[in-house]
């Protein structure tokens, strides 16, 4: 089959590589336009575009495929057999979905119908879900509502951050998407409903779980609110890794790794409570700084130990060194 692959981030690029390494014929790639993806003014290609260039595959970029008739015409003239979509970042219009004879298929990083939408991995961690996974589904006009032909789950551990879980899900997705392409190829000559029947596609209403929406992450989501409970803050640090941050004296401090201090003996120790009980401490107040424990900050309920962080303009470092770089002292209130 002649495949057009749609995708943008590194997660999708790994899927593209596996499709190619499995011997499938990708005739074109569609991705988001070059953008400033890190510090500096230079534009850089998406990981999917760079992978396509490395493999000598034609690349088409579009700001909005719904409004881009030129790219639509190019794709229609390619007459591809199947479209494979992995983290492309745009909703495909009806005329695109109806074009390839074997259909459009999406690899989605959640256990549907949970976490339909743009940021399923982030929200599965922030929400403290026990499991997530990959679903391969037939695309339709609804947002991630199509019937599912392949599914695999994975546990979310207490130490999984966005990077670790994304990499694991990318590996699962790469395996399932290759398997799905090979299954779909065997449905040649069938129409849409017959194809879904042969593939044993499952309507999402018959899958476990309730529908939920994984909205796009906003800028304000990254700012830590120290008046939340400790576990919620830890999940935000993990789910938005490595970009959750706080402020002190007008400078941004990223919190990269943190643990809840819930040991009762330590909480009762005077070196933690100083001149007043722990329950009288203010959210965002620095309770302790030392080389052994690092940097300890109060939340709405329990203190958090900052194991690693990064002051703007500096490299990642341990909590104690971070406190020195940031000119932090015990009783300072951060985040304001």
N, C-alpha and C positions, 0 to 999 in steps of 0.2 A: 504493500500500500504506500501511496505517496502521502506523506504527513506534513502538515503545517503545524509548527509548535508555537504556542503563545505563552510567554512568561517573562519575568523581569529579574527577581533577586537571585542570589547565590543558591538558595533553596531550589528554585526552578532550574537553574543551570545544571545542578547535579542530576536532576531528572533527565534533562536533555542529553547529557553525556551518557547516561545509562541506556537511553533509547538508541542512541547512535552506536554504542558499544555492543548492543544486542543485534546489530545488523539491520536495523530498520532504516528506511529511506526518508529522511527529512529534507524536503525540497525548499523550505523557507521557514524563517522565524519572524514572528511579530513581537515587538517589545516596546517598552516606554522610551521616549526620547532621551538623549544624553542630558545629564543633569549634574549639578554640583552635589556630589554624594559624600563629601568630606570637607575638611577645612581647605580654604583656598578658593580661588576664583575660577579655576580651570574646570571645564565640563568633563565628565567621564562617562563612559559607556556602561550600560547595565551589565551585570555578570552574564546574563543570557546572550546579549549581543556579542560580548567578547568571546564566549564559547562558540557561537555561530561563526564568527570570523576565524577562530582557530581551526574549525573544521571545514572552512570554505563554503559555508551555507549562506545564501542570500538573506539579507536582513531588511526588514521594513519596520520603521518606527512611526508611531502615531500618537498624537496628543489626545485624540478622542476618536476612536474607531466609528462611533455612531455618527459623527459629523464629517468623516473623512472619506468622501466618495472616491477620491483618487486611489487610496489604498484598497478600498473595497473592490474597485475595478481590477486592480492588479491581482488580488486574491481570486476573484471570480475567473480570471483568465488562466490562472494556474491549474484550475480544475483538480484540486487536491481530493483525495479519497476520504480523509479524516482530519479533524482538528483536535489537537491535544492541548489543553489549557492547564497551566500550573502557576498559580500566583501571578497572573498577568497584571491585575490592578485596575481593570476596567470591565464594565458590564458589556457583553456582546449583544448587538441588536439582532432582531428576528431574522433579517435577511442573511446575516452571517451564520447564525445557528442552523439555518435551513439549507445552506449551500453544499457541504460535503455529503456524499452519498452514504457514508458509514456513520455520519453524525458528528456532533461535537461532544467531547468527553473531558471532564474536569477532575483533577485530583484535589480534594479538599481536606485540610488538616484539622478535622474534628470527627467525632462520632455523631454524624447527623442523626436526627435533626438539630442536635445541640450546636450552638455557635456557628450558625450561618453568617456569612459576611466577611469583612476585610481582615480581622485580626483574631482568628480563632485560637492560635497558640498562646498569645498574650493573655487573653481572657480566661483560658482554661487554667493557667497558673494563678492569675490574680484571684480567681474565684475559688481557689483551693480544691479543684476537681481531683479526684483520685485517679481517673483515667482519661486518656484522649486517644486519638488514632487518625487513621486515613480512610477516607471513603472515595472510591472512584464512581462517579455518577454521570448519567446522561444529562447534558445541559438542556435547559428549557428557559423560557423568559423569566420565570421567577428567580429570586435570589437564592441559589444553592438549594433548590427544592426538588431536583430531578431524582429519578429512581436510581438505586445503588446496585452496582454489579460486583464490587469487591470492597471488603472492609477488614481492617486489622487494627487492634487496640494495643496500647502500651500504658503501663503504669506511670504516673507522675510521682517521682520521689520528692522527699522534702528538700533535696539539694538541687533539683533540676531548675536551672534558669533558662531564660529564653534561648540562649545560644545552644546549650546542651540538648534541650528538647527539640529545637528546630532541626538540628543535625540528625537526631535519631528519627524524626518523622520524615525527613528528606530521604533517608535510606529506605524506610518502609514504602514511601510513595514511589520511589524509583523502581522498586521491585514490583509493586502492584500495577504500576502503569504499563510496564513491559508485559506483564502477564495479561493485562486487559487488552492491549493492542493485539496480542496473538489470539485471544478469544474472539475479539470483534472481527478479526480477519476471516474467521470461519463462518460469518453470517452473510457472506456475499450473496446477493440476489434477493435478500429479504427486505421488506419495508420496515419502517420504524417500529410499529407494534410487534411485528413478528420477530424482529431482531431482539427487542427487549425480552420477549418471552423465551427465546432460545438461550439468552444470557442469564435467565433466572433473575432478572432485575426485580428489586424489592422496592415497593412504594415506601416513601419515608414515613408515612402514617403507620406503617406496620413495624417500624424499627423502634427499639427501646429509647426512652427519653422524650422530653418535651422540647418543642422548638424554642430556640433562643437566638439572640442576635449579637454577634461580635462586632460592635461598631468600630470604626477607624479610631486609632489612638490619637488623641489630641495633645497639643503642646502642654496644656495644663495638667494632663494626667501624670506627667513625669515629675512634677513638683510634689515632694513629700509633705503630707500634712501630719505633723507630729501629734496632733490631737486625736488621731485614729489609734485603734488598738495595735499592740506590737505585732501580732501575727499578720494583720492586714498590711502593715508597712513592709514586713519581710516579704510577703507575696508580691507586693508592688515592685520591690527591689529585684526580685527574681524574675517576675513576668516582664519587666521593662528593661532588663539587663542589656547593655551597661549604661543606661541613660537616666535612671531615677536620680534626682538631685535635691539638694537643699541650698540655702543661702546663708552666708555669714559675712557681715561687713561689705555687702554688695558683690561678693565673689561666689561663684557657683562651685559647689562641692558635690561631686558624684558619689553616691553610696553604692559600692560594688558588691560587697559581701557583708552580711550582718547576721547575728544570732540573737535570739531572745534570752535575756537573763532571767530565768525562772527558778533558779536554785534557791530554796528558802533559806538555807544557811548563809549563802552569800548576801541575800537581801537583808538579813538581820544583822550582818556584820557592819560595824560602825563606819568602816571605810567606804561603804556605799551610801549610807543614809546621812552621814555628816551631822549637821546640826538640826535636822528635822526628819520626821518619819518619811518613808518612801512615798506614802500616799498623799503627802503634802507637796511633793515635787511637781513642777510645772511641765507640761508637755513641751519638748524641745530643750529642756534644761540639761546641761552637761553635769552628770553626777560624779564622774570620775575620769581621770586620765592617768594611766601609768603604763609602763613597758610591758607588764605581764598581761593585763587584761585589755589594754588598748584604750579606746574611747567609748565611754558609756553614756547614752542619751536616754532621757525619760520619754515615754509615750503616754497615751491615755490610761494605760493600765500597768505595763511592765517595762523595765528598762531594756534597751537594745545595745548590744556590744558591736561597734563598728570594727570589723576585722580588716577590711580593705576599702579604700576610697581614692578619690582623685580630685585634687584642687585644680581649678581651671588654669591651664598653662603648665601644669606639672604632670609627671607620670604617676601611674598607679602605685600606691604605697600602703603600708600597714596603718592601722588606726592611730597608733601613738605618733608616728611620724607625720601623719595627716594633721593631727592636732597642732603640732609645732608649725608646720607649713601654713596652716590657716589661722595661726595666732589665737587658738582657742584656750579658754581657761575654765576651770570648774565654776559652776553657777552661771556661765554664759547661757543665753537663750538663743538657739539657732533657728533659722527658718523664717525670720521676719526681716 
